Amino acid sequence: MIQSPYLLFLGDAPDSLAAKVAQGIRDWRPDASVGQFRMAGCKADMKLPDMTLAEAKAAGARTLVIGVANRGGVISPAWKEVLVEALEMGFDIASGLHSLLRNENELVMAAHRGGCELHDVRVPTDAYPIANGVKRTGKRCLAVGTDCSVGKMYTALAMDKEMQARGLKSTFRATGQTGILITGSGVPVDAVIADFMAGSIEYLSPDNDDDHWDMIEGQGSLFHVSYSGVTLALIHGGQPDALVLCTEPTRAHMRGLPGYQQPSLEALRDMALTLARVANPDVKVIGISANTQHLDEDAAIAFLAGVEARMGLPAVDPYRQGAARLIDALEAI
């Protein structure tokens, strides 16, 4: 078990989006986050107290959580110096990077010296089956996006929160490192061997009551040439009954791909439905979720109204406005 509270390590993140792991924990587990550790050149800020390792230790932090999700998931030499010092001071370390803590000899030795634990949450812990496509009982909703990091996890968490508030049956199903760190369980689907990815989502979202909804955290984008494979595994393994389209309206290009533009919501709708109908012919798009954090209130409202009029679906920012209208649409199908 990962011990809380946490000190969120932002390293030298070039922007807040690069620190999306820390952002997610700050927003959804604020009680567990005592402060942030930023290195020189860090451009991310979670609006938490900046702390040294000694200050965080005195404040009760027990685990240093690597809150950065950089391209390729690597641990830089500059980071390693801080991590070794943290371990020697008695911090456990939790990471969702593709580069595993347990494979870094310096960290393993420092953990042994400090009597600390290394938690690699992006390591599958179960033997997943190959997907069989058999229809499961219960219902499932999947967030799909025009790009990476547009709010798919926030959408699923907000919808689950609204379902719980209404006394309805719902479970958030984490499929990435941030969701796993927030909830304590899930499948790190992008670290599962390709043949077993869809099966891991069948495993994650098993048979359930007919009126129970699984809110499956989306990953990647069907239009992102780097990460489309994991999205398709979620679509086929999840067999969603409902899809929510997620977008971020201020993106100049696809995340990490300057030569690629985000697709339109119409293109996303048509592509996602075509592929989702392979596993569930009755799937429906029930709403639009827009991450409007970079728009002021008036601009956000205008954007959402325009999308709603154009698409004929409820369009909301579930973090800014709540997910009530999305759940209304979900209950109506």
C-alpha positions as CSV (number, residue, x, y, z in Angstrom):
1,M,0.0,0.0,0.0
2,I,1.2,3.5,-0.9
3,Q,1.5,5.5,2.3
4,S,0.0,9.0,2.4
5,P,0.3,12.0,2.7
6,Y,2.3,12.7,-0.4
7,L,4.9,15.2,-1.4
8,L,4.3,15.8,-5.2
9,F,7.5,15.8,-7.2
10,L,7.2,18.2,-10.2
11,G,10.9,18.0,-11.2
12,D,11.7,20.3,-14.0
13,A,8.4,19.9,-15.8
14,P,8.2,22.3,-18.8
15,D,4.5,23.1,-18.2
16,S,1.5,22.1,-16.1
17,L,0.3,19.5,-18.6
18,A,3.6,17.6,-18.2
19,A,2.7,17.4,-14.5
20,K,-0.7,16.0,-15.1
21,V,-0.2,13.2,-12.6
22,A,0.4,15.7,-9.8
23,Q,-2.5,17.8,-11.0
24,G,-4.9,14.8,-10.9
25,I,-3.8,13.9,-7.4
26,R,-4.0,17.5,-6.2
27,D,-7.5,17.9,-7.6
28,W,-9.0,14.5,-6.6
29,R,-7.0,13.7,-3.4
30,P,-6.3,17.1,-1.9
31,D,-6.3,15.7,1.6
32,A,-3.3,13.5,0.7
33,S,-1.1,16.2,-0.8
34,V,1.0,18.3,1.7
35,G,3.2,20.1,-0.7
36,Q,5.2,20.1,-4.0
37,F,8.9,19.8,-4.8
38,R,10.1,21.8,-7.8
39,M,13.6,21.8,-9.3
40,A,15.2,24.7,-11.1
41,G,13.4,25.5,-14.4
42,C,10.1,23.9,-13.4
43,K,7.2,25.6,-15.1
44,A,4.4,23.6,-13.4
45,D,2.7,24.8,-10.2
46,M,0.0,22.9,-8.3
47,K,-0.6,25.9,-6.0
48,L,0.6,23.8,-3.1
49,P,3.4,24.9,-0.7
50,D,6.8,24.6,-2.1
51,M,8.8,22.4,0.3
52,T,12.3,21.0,0.7
53,L,12.5,17.4,1.5
54,A,13.2,18.2,5.1
55,E,10.2,20.5,5.3
56,A,8.0,17.9,3.8
57,K,9.2,15.3,6.2
58,A,8.5,17.6,9.1
59,A,5.0,18.2,7.7
60,G,4.3,14.4,7.8
61,A,4.8,13.4,4.1
62,R,5.5,9.7,3.8
63,T,5.7,9.2,0.1
64,L,7.3,11.2,-2.7
65,V,5.1,10.8,-5.7
66,I,6.6,11.5,-9.1
67,G,4.0,13.7,-10.5
68,V,5.4,14.2,-14.0
69,A,4.4,12.2,-17.1
70,N,7.1,13.0,-19.6
71,R,7.3,11.6,-23.1
72,G,8.8,8.1,-22.9
73,G,8.5,8.1,-19.1
74,V,12.2,8.5,-18.2
75,I,14.1,9.3,-15.0
76,S,16.7,11.9,-15.7
77,P,20.1,12.0,-13.8
78,A,19.0,15.3,-12.2
79,W,15.9,13.7,-10.8
80,K,17.8,10.7,-9.6
81,E,19.9,12.9,-7.3
82,V,16.7,14.1,-5.5
83,L,15.2,10.7,-5.4
84,V,18.2,9.1,-3.8
85,E,18.3,11.9,-1.2
86,A,14.6,11.4,-0.5
87,L,15.0,7.6,0.0
88,E,17.9,8.2,2.4
89,M,15.7,10.5,4.4
90,G,13.1,7.8,4.8
91,F,10.6,8.7,2.0
92,D,8.9,5.9,0.0
93,I,8.7,6.7,-3.7
94,A,5.8,6.1,-6.0
95,S,6.0,6.4,-9.8
96,G,3.9,5.7,-12.8
97,L,6.7,6.2,-15.3
98,H,7.6,3.6,-17.9
99,S,11.1,3.7,-16.5
100,L,10.8,1.5,-13.4
101,L,12.2,2.6,-10.1
102,R,13.1,-1.0,-9.4
103,N,15.4,-1.1,-12.4
104,E,17.5,1.8,-11.2
105,N,20.3,0.3,-9.1
106,E,21.1,3.6,-7.3
107,L,17.4,3.9,-6.2
108,V,17.2,0.3,-5.1
109,M,20.4,0.6,-3.0
110,A,19.2,3.9,-1.5
111,A,15.8,2.4,-0.6
112,H,17.6,-0.5,1.1
113,R,19.7,2.0,3.1
114,G,16.7,4.0,4.1
115,G,14.4,1.1,4.7
116,C,11.9,2.5,2.2
117,E,9.6,1.1,-0.5
118,L,9.6,1.7,-4.2
119,H,6.2,1.6,-5.8
120,D,6.0,1.2,-9.6
121,V,2.3,1.6,-10.3
122,R,2.7,1.2,-14.1
123,V,3.4,-2.5,-13.7
124,P,0.6,-5.0,-14.3
125,T,-0.1,-7.1,-11.2
126,D,-2.4,-9.7,-12.7
127,A,-2.3,-12.3,-15.5
128,Y,-4.8,-10.8,-17.9
129,P,-6.7,-12.9,-20.4
130,I,-6.9,-12.4,-24.2
131,A,-10.2,-10.6,-24.9
132,N,-13.1,-12.8,-26.0
133,G,-15.7,-10.2,-26.8
134,V,-18.4,-12.0,-24.8
135,K,-21.2,-9.6,-23.7
136,R,-21.0,-8.8,-20.0
137,T,-23.8,-7.8,-17.7
138,G,-23.9,-4.2,-16.3
139,K,-23.3,-1.0,-18.2
140,R,-20.2,0.8,-19.2
141,C,-19.3,4.4,-20.2
142,L,-16.0,5.3,-21.8
143,A,-14.4,8.7,-22.3
144,V,-12.7,9.1,-25.7
145,G,-10.7,12.2,-26.8
146,T,-9.6,14.3,-29.7
147,D,-6.1,14.2,-28.2
148,C,-4.1,13.0,-25.2
149,S,-4.5,14.9,-21.9
150,V,-7.8,16.5,-22.7
151,G,-9.7,15.5,-19.6
152,K,-10.8,11.9,-20.1
153,M,-9.9,10.9,-16.5
154,Y,-11.5,14.0,-15.0
155,T,-14.7,13.3,-17.0
156,A,-15.0,9.7,-15.7
157,L,-14.2,10.7,-12.1
158,A,-16.7,13.6,-12.3
159,M,-19.4,11.3,-13.7
160,D,-18.7,8.7,-11.0
161,K,-18.9,11.4,-8.3
162,E,-22.3,12.6,-9.6
163,M,-23.6,9.0,-9.8
164,Q,-22.6,8.4,-6.2
165,A,-24.2,11.6,-5.1
166,R,-27.5,10.5,-6.7
167,G,-27.3,7.1,-4.9
168,L,-26.8,5.3,-8.2
169,K,-24.5,2.3,-8.8
170,S,-21.2,3.3,-10.3
171,T,-17.5,2.5,-10.2
172,F,-14.6,4.5,-11.6
173,R,-12.2,2.1,-13.4
174,A,-8.7,3.5,-13.5
175,T,-6.6,2.6,-16.6
176,G,-3.5,4.8,-16.1
177,Q,-1.0,5.7,-13.4
178,T,-2.8,8.9,-12.2
179,G,-6.1,7.1,-11.8
180,I,-4.5,4.3,-10.0
181,L,-2.7,6.7,-7.6
182,I,-6.0,8.4,-6.9
183,T,-8.1,5.4,-6.3
184,G,-5.6,2.7,-5.3
185,S,-6.4,0.2,-8.0
186,G,-6.8,-0.3,-11.7
187,V,-5.0,-1.6,-14.8
188,P,-2.0,0.3,-16.3
189,V,-3.2,-0.5,-19.7
190,D,-0.4,1.1,-21.7
191,A,2.1,-1.2,-19.9
192,V,0.1,-4.4,-20.7
193,I,1.5,-6.6,-23.5
194,A,-0.4,-5.7,-26.7
195,D,-2.3,-9.0,-27.1
196,F,-3.7,-8.7,-23.6
197,M,-4.7,-5.0,-23.5
198,A,-8.3,-5.5,-24.5
199,G,-8.5,-8.5,-22.2
200,S,-7.2,-6.5,-19.3
201,I,-10.2,-4.1,-19.7
202,E,-12.6,-7.0,-19.8
203,Y,-11.0,-8.1,-16.6
204,L,-11.2,-4.6,-15.1
205,S,-14.9,-4.2,-15.9
206,P,-16.5,-7.6,-15.2
207,D,-20.1,-8.7,-15.0
208,N,-22.2,-6.6,-12.7
209,D,-25.7,-5.6,-11.8
210,D,-27.9,-4.6,-14.7
211,D,-28.2,-1.0,-13.3
212,H,-24.5,-0.6,-12.4
213,W,-22.3,1.7,-14.5
214,D,-18.5,1.4,-14.9
215,M,-16.9,4.7,-15.7
216,I,-13.9,3.6,-17.6
217,E,-11.0,6.1,-17.8
218,G,-10.0,6.8,-21.4
219,Q,-6.4,6.9,-22.7
220,G,-4.7,8.4,-25.7
221,S,-6.7,9.2,-28.8
222,L,-7.7,7.2,-31.9
223,F,-6.2,10.1,-33.9
224,H,-2.9,10.3,-32.0
225,V,-0.4,8.3,-34.0
226,S,1.7,7.6,-30.9
227,Y,-1.0,6.2,-28.6
228,S,-4.0,5.1,-30.7
229,G,-3.5,1.4,-30.0
230,V,-4.3,1.8,-26.3
231,T,-7.5,3.7,-27.1
232,L,-8.7,0.9,-29.4
233,A,-8.0,-1.7,-26.7
234,L,-10.2,0.3,-24.3
235,I,-13.0,0.6,-26.9
236,H,-13.1,-3.1,-27.7
237,G,-12.3,-4.4,-24.2
238,G,-14.6,-2.0,-22.6
239,Q,-17.6,-2.7,-24.9
240,P,-19.0,0.7,-23.9
241,D,-22.8,1.3,-23.9
242,A,-22.1,5.0,-23.8
243,L,-19.3,7.3,-25.1
244,V,-18.4,10.8,-24.0
245,L,-16.4,12.9,-26.4
246,C,-13.6,14.9,-24.7
247,T,-11.7,17.9,-26.2
248,E,-9.5,20.8,-25.2
249,P,-10.4,23.8,-27.5
250,T,-7.2,25.8,-27.2
251,R,-4.7,23.2,-28.5
252,A,-2.6,24.4,-31.4
253,H,-1.7,20.8,-32.4
254,M,-1.8,17.2,-31.0
255,R,0.2,16.8,-27.8
256,G,3.8,16.1,-28.8
257,L,3.0,16.1,-32.5
258,P,3.4,19.6,-34.1
259,G,2.6,18.3,-37.5
260,Y,-0.9,16.9,-36.5
261,Q,-4.0,18.9,-35.8
262,Q,-6.8,17.7,-33.5
263,P,-9.7,16.1,-35.3
264,S,-13.2,17.7,-35.2
265,L,-15.7,16.4,-32.7
266,E,-17.7,15.1,-35.6
267,A,-14.7,13.1,-36.9
268,L,-14.1,11.7,-33.4
269,R,-17.8,10.8,-33.0
270,D,-17.9,8.9,-36.3
271,M,-14.6,7.1,-35.8
272,A,-15.3,6.1,-32.2
273,L,-18.8,4.9,-33.0
274,T,-17.7,2.8,-36.0
275,L,-15.0,1.0,-33.9
276,A,-17.1,0.7,-30.7
277,R,-20.0,-0.9,-32.7
278,V,-17.7,-3.9,-33.5
279,A,-18.0,-4.9,-29.8
280,N,-21.4,-3.3,-28.9
281,P,-23.7,-2.4,-31.8
282,D,-26.0,-0.5,-29.4
283,V,-23.3,2.0,-28.2
284,K,-24.4,5.7,-28.2
285,V,-22.6,9.0,-27.8
286,I,-24.3,10.8,-24.9
287,G,-22.4,14.0,-24.5
288,I,-19.4,16.3,-24.9
289,S,-16.8,17.1,-22.2
290,A,-14.6,20.1,-22.8
291,N,-11.6,21.0,-20.8
292,T,-12.0,24.8,-20.7
293,Q,-9.4,25.7,-18.1
294,H,-7.6,28.0,-20.5
295,L,-10.8,30.0,-21.3
296,D,-12.4,32.6,-19.1
297,E,-16.0,32.1,-18.0
298,D,-17.7,33.9,-20.9
299,A,-15.5,32.2,-23.5
300,A,-16.1,28.8,-22.0
301,I,-19.8,29.3,-21.9
302,A,-19.8,30.5,-25.5
303,F,-17.7,27.5,-26.7
304,L,-19.9,25.0,-24.9
305,A,-23.1,26.5,-26.3
306,G,-21.7,26.5,-29.8
307,V,-20.7,22.8,-29.5
308,E,-24.0,21.9,-28.1
309,A,-25.9,23.6,-30.9
310,R,-23.7,22.0,-33.5
311,M,-23.6,18.5,-32.1
312,G,-27.1,18.2,-30.6
313,L,-25.7,16.8,-27.4
314,P,-25.1,18.2,-23.9
315,A,-21.7,19.9,-23.7
316,V,-20.2,20.7,-20.3
317,D,-16.9,21.2,-18.6
318,P,-17.5,18.6,-15.8
319,Y,-14.7,19.9,-13.6
320,R,-15.9,23.5,-13.9
321,Q,-19.7,22.9,-14.0
322,G,-20.2,19.3,-12.7
323,A,-21.3,16.3,-14.6
324,A,-25.1,16.4,-13.8
325,R,-26.1,16.9,-17.4
326,L,-23.9,14.0,-18.6
327,I,-25.5,11.7,-16.0
328,D,-29.0,12.9,-17.1
329,A,-28.1,11.9,-20.6
330,L,-26.7,8.6,-19.4
331,E,-29.9,7.8,-17.5
332,A,-32.0,8.6,-20.6
333,I,-30.5,5.9,-22.8
